[in-house]
């Protein structure tokens, strides 16, 4: 029995490390098994440098068909789990075919890597970056080891950032006007605005501002849309009167937001919305406005 168990064990241990692990910022990443690990944070055009350590188990030698490391940017749709769409793919050959009989370290470097999209882990899709080491074998499965890392890209503020101003309502019952200072926000921003009640003929109990994320995956008849409410913020408790105005000040930093993703590789999009929700005295909820 011990012989059979040993026959299926990999003949070596493989580890991947970054040269600046001790100084580079680490961020949390949720794995498939639900566990959260800390991984390095990079941005586009950075150098990714490190080393691969291969150590034969129990000091036994083994043959291989070469060793390589790949840097991959991948999109995985959960309804097509297991199929990855590579939008970034770089490879470095680390070793030619031969034998390994003792611990060996390989240096690697990927210079000024173009990583155009930020890492994303959503309901039906994820966008990830990995380093993948493959040791080729004859007649049996290759030995593969992966190391995740996260990418966040920083862009300058938009040169044009218009305010949002809309009038909405229910005919002859409710007429409101809302205004937000701008239409584009960074992830640590503050939403500042005002809501004006121009006509009030229904009994409103309270009013909430919601942040919603809308994730679209696939295309055509295979499009899947998921909407989740990330935050609810009570703006008003009690009935408003005509002519009243309610200030809005909502800090975004406490919430787990991502940038807006627009049709990434024709695979997915992510948009954010601000919704005003009114609750009347019979606890009926109605959507007052969206932006």
Order of alpha helices (4+ residues) and beta strands (2+ residues): alpha-beta-beta-beta-beta-beta-beta-beta-beta-beta-beta-beta-beta-beta-beta-beta-beta-beta-beta-beta-beta-beta
